[in-house]
Amino acid sequence: MYIYNVTVNIEKSVHDEWLAWMKETHIPDVMSTGMFVSNRILHVMVEEEAGITYSIQYEVKDMETLKLYHEMYAPKLQAEHTEKFKDKFVAFRTILRVEHNHKPE
């Protein structure tokens, strides 16, 4: 299992609009591709003057599926985000491999 992580620092002036759009539009659009198993939004707990930072995580079963997402869907979805919040955010992406996941019974 892998986690496709998108870390975003969003300007405070558009924060509420961005967070609502992520929850109501962008993440549902990403999930509708059928490439991901689950998702979550995490607020990165750091004090910053420049904005508010989030980690958006999408769980994907294998690297082949993630590669397919990047080829077929990511360019359009990322362009929509950039167009809507141009010059109001900074983002970077990482891929995490789940080595161990323990869920108590």
Helices and strands as residue ranges (DSSP letters): E 2-10, G 12-14, H 15-21, I 22-26, H 27-31, E 38-43, E 52-60, H 63-72, H 74-84, E 89-97
